[in-house]
């Protein structure tokens, strides 16, 4: 059995992971702000940026999957 994922499946997975990283980053940023821990805030902002980028990759992957599905139907 192969574990080959479609573009759409990869896209959904990357979007979910990206949104999770973004949310984790927001929590770290807020916690750092409340406690005065600037390094935690910076770490949170970095996690947010990484999460947003991964979510964007996921969106592109899903668009590729949609296009490939359309081409297969034609």
BELGI-V311515 format. One record per residue. N is the residue number from 0. SS is DSSP state (h for helix, s for strand, l for the rest). OMEGA is omega in whole degrees, -180 to 180 (* if undefined). Layout:
BEGIN
n=N ss=SS omega=OMEGA
n=N ss=SS omega=OMEGA
END
This chain:
BEGIN
n=0 ss=l omega=179
n=1 ss=l omega=179
n=2 ss=l omega=-179
n=3 ss=l omega=-179
n=4 ss=l omega=175
n=5 ss=l omega=177
n=6 ss=h omega=-179
n=7 ss=h omega=179
n=8 ss=h omega=177
n=9 ss=h omega=-179
n=10 ss=h omega=179
n=11 ss=h omega=-180
n=12 ss=h omega=180
n=13 ss=h omega=179
n=14 ss=h omega=180
n=15 ss=h omega=179
n=16 ss=h omega=179
n=17 ss=h omega=179
n=18 ss=h omega=177
n=19 ss=h omega=178
n=20 ss=h omega=180
n=21 ss=h omega=180
n=22 ss=h omega=177
n=23 ss=h omega=178
n=24 ss=h omega=178
n=25 ss=h omega=179
n=26 ss=h omega=179
n=27 ss=h omega=180
n=28 ss=h omega=-180
n=29 ss=h omega=180
n=30 ss=h omega=178
n=31 ss=h omega=178
n=32 ss=h omega=-179
n=33 ss=h omega=-176
n=34 ss=h omega=-178
n=35 ss=l omega=-179
n=36 ss=l omega=-176
n=37 ss=h omega=180
n=38 ss=h omega=176
n=39 ss=h omega=177
n=40 ss=h omega=179
n=41 ss=h omega=178
n=42 ss=h omega=178
n=43 ss=h omega=180
n=44 ss=h omega=177
n=45 ss=h omega=178
n=46 ss=h omega=178
n=47 ss=h omega=-180
n=48 ss=h omega=178
n=49 ss=h omega=-180
n=50 ss=h omega=179
n=51 ss=h omega=178
n=52 ss=h omega=-180
n=53 ss=h omega=177
n=54 ss=h omega=179
n=55 ss=h omega=177
n=56 ss=h omega=179
n=57 ss=h omega=179
n=58 ss=h omega=178
n=59 ss=h omega=179
n=60 ss=h omega=179
n=61 ss=h omega=178
n=62 ss=h omega=177
n=63 ss=h omega=179
n=64 ss=h omega=178
n=65 ss=h omega=-180
n=66 ss=h omega=179
n=67 ss=h omega=177
n=68 ss=h omega=178
n=69 ss=h omega=-178
n=70 ss=h omega=179
n=71 ss=h omega=-180
n=72 ss=h omega=-177
n=73 ss=l omega=*
END
